[in-house]
Amino acid sequence: PTAPNLVPGRAIGAPDYDGTNNGAKFVSLGDGGSITLEFVDNRLTGSGDNKLDLWIFEVGPDVEDTFVEISKDGNTWSAVGKVLGSTRGIDVDAYGFTQSDLFRFVRLTDDGALDAQSGSTVGADIDAIGAISSVVRPPIPEPAPFSMLLGGMTLLALGARRRRR
């Protein structure tokens, strides 16, 4: 892809492709290329039924196939199929996942075997992804003042005990 079509941040946020390449609002993956996206304020999960849980917004002048993988930690990946270009969804429950599985990452990889091998927008063109079945990422709780006081007193007691020895 040409430089204007290689900006990864264009795959973040709500879908906003306007049908043109003017001021590209998508990222082109390139022939066989991939992108890894992270959910920061929510987690993808199964829906508990056969409804589509994850939407991939593939746009641009060509309809290109994309392999989809999901991960809880960014290290261990599970393939959840392939979307056949355009805007398509995936039912993660169909791959054995449930509502208790929480996924933080999605990796999209262009199926280079089927698509054009060159051009300014070669490879799948990703406008956005959407976790339709999702949960809000629970905030990390801050220690309560009493817990902090108790922890501090424990450390002081342990320090005093060591000094006596």
HELIX and SHEET records of a PDB file:
HELIX    1   1 ALA A    3  ASN A    5  5                                   3    
HELIX    2   2 PRO A    8  ALA A   11  5                                   4    
HELIX    3   3 VAL A   92  TYR A   95  5                                   4    
HELIX    4   4 PRO A  145  ARG A  164  1                                  20    
SHEET    1   A 4 VAL A  27  SER A  28  0                                        
SHEET    2   A 4 ASP A 125  ALA A 131 -1                                        
SHEET    3   A 4 LEU A  54  VAL A  59 -1                                        
SHEET    4   A 4 THR A  87  ILE A  90 -1                                        
SHEET    1   B 4 SER A  34  GLU A  38  0                                        
SHEET    2   B 4 PHE A 105  ASP A 110 -1                                        
SHEET    3   B 4 THR A  66  SER A  71 -1                                        
SHEET    4   B 4 SER A  78  VAL A  83 -1                                        
SHEET    1   C 2 ASN A  42  LEU A  44  0                                        
SHEET    2   C 2 SER A 134  VAL A 136 -1                                        
END                                                                             
